[in-house]
């Protein structure tokens, strides 16, 4: 996603392309490691020291609502953020908290009788366990 693509995606979602919002999107585009809001704020603030923590967090909230960014909830840890684009699932390491992308595959829809009157909007899988860096340490114990 280049400069114009970021501007088009913001415009297409009804969000103004402010300096701070653009900086958040650009940072997420360049950093695929699922950064926390605090990490995003530090990076955006280095580029534009006038950018406040509240503005960064509000921009993240707005980008999530607009469907441009996804928040990955990590139990007991700060949420992580990911640009929406290629559909994928996530793997979260129980030891280090690292969040990794897992290639997308369709998940079968549950039988309608099990859903009752619920309406499913989407389904995302989160795999949990030990990442490749942490797994060998456990095996050696």
C-alpha positions in Angstrom: 0.0 0.0 0.0 1.6 3.3 -1.1 0.8 6.9 -0.2 -2.1 7.1 -2.7 -3.5 3.7 -1.6 -3.6 4.9 2.0 -5.3 8.1 1.0 -7.9 6.2 -1.1 -8.6 3.6 1.6 -9.2 6.4 4.1 -11.3 8.3 1.7 -13.3 5.2 0.7 -14.1 4.5 4.3 -15.3 8.0 5.0 -12.3 9.0 7.1 -10.4 12.2 6.5 -6.7 11.7 5.7 -5.1 13.6 8.6 -1.4 13.6 9.2 -1.7 11.5 12.3 -4.2 9.0 10.7 -1.9 8.6 7.7 1.1 8.1 10.0 -0.7 5.3 11.8 -1.7 3.6 8.6 1.8 4.0 7.1 3.4 2.5 10.3 1.1 -0.5 10.2 1.9 -1.0 6.5 5.6 -1.1 7.2 5.4 -3.1 10.5 3.8 -6.5 10.1 4.7 -7.7 13.6 1.3 -6.7 15.1 2.4 -3.7 17.2 0.5 -2.5 20.3 -1.1 0.9 20.5 1.7 2.1 22.7 4.3 1.0 20.1 2.3 2.7 17.3 2.1 5.9 19.4 5.8 6.0 20.0 6.6 5.6 16.3 4.0 8.2 15.2 5.2 10.6 17.9 8.8 10.3 16.6 7.6 11.4 13.2 5.2 14.1 14.5 5.9 15.1 18.1 2.6 17.1 18.1 0.7 13.8 17.9 -0.9 12.9 21.3 -1.5 9.5 22.8 -5.2 10.2 22.7 -5.2 11.1 19.0 -3.3 7.9 18.2 -5.6 5.7 20.2 -8.7 7.5 18.8 -7.4 7.0 15.3 -6.8 3.3 15.9 -10.4 3.0 17.2 -11.7 4.8 14.1 -9.6 2.7 11.8 -10.9 -0.5 13.4 -14.5 0.7 13.2 -14.0 1.6 9.5 -12.6 -1.9 8.8 -9.2 -0.8 7.7 -7.4 -2.1 10.8 -8.0 -5.2 12.9 -7.4 -5.4 16.6 -6.1 -8.8 17.8 -7.0 -9.3 21.4 -4.3 -11.1 23.4 -5.5 -12.3 26.8 -3.7 -10.6 29.7 -1.6 -8.4 27.3 -2.1 -5.3 25.3 -4.1 -5.7 22.1 -2.2 -5.8 18.8 -3.1 -4.1 15.6 -3.0 -5.4 12.0 -3.8 -3.8 8.7 -6.8 -5.4 7.1 -6.0 -6.6 3.6 -5.1 -10.2 3.0 -7.4 -12.4 5.0 -5.5 -14.5 7.6 -5.8 -16.1 11.0 -3.4 -15.6 13.9 -1.2 -17.7 16.2 -0.4 -16.2 19.6 2.5 -17.6 21.7 1.6 -18.3 25.3 5.1 -17.6 26.5 6.3 -14.5 24.7 3.0 -13.1 23.4 4.2 -12.9 19.8 1.4 -12.7 17.3 2.0 -14.3 13.9 -0.1 -14.5 10.8 -1.4 -17.9 9.7 -2.5 -18.5 6.2 -6.3 -18.1 5.7 -8.5 -21.1 5.1 -12.3 -21.2 5.2 -13.9 -22.3 8.5 -17.1 -24.3 8.1 -20.2 -22.4 9.3 -22.0 -24.0 12.3 -25.3 -25.6 11.6 -28.0 -22.9 11.7 -29.9 -24.7 14.5 -26.8 -24.2 16.8 -26.7 -20.5 16.1 -30.4 -19.9 17.0 -31.2 -16.3 16.2 -27.6 -15.2 16.1 -26.3 -13.6 12.9 -22.6 -14.4 12.1 -20.7 -11.5 10.6 -17.3 -13.1 10.4 -15.2 -15.9 11.9 -11.5 -15.6 12.8 -9.4 -18.3 14.2 -6.7 -17.7 16.8 -4.3 -20.5 17.4 -2.5 -20.5 20.8 0.5 -22.4 21.9 4.3 -22.0 21.7 5.9 -20.2 18.8 8.9 -21.6 17.0 11.3 -19.6 19.2 9.7 -20.7 22.5 8.9 -24.4 21.7 12.5 -25.7 21.7 13.1 -24.2 25.1 10.1 -26.1 26.5 11.3 -29.4 24.9 14.8 -29.0 26.5 13.4 -28.8 30.1 
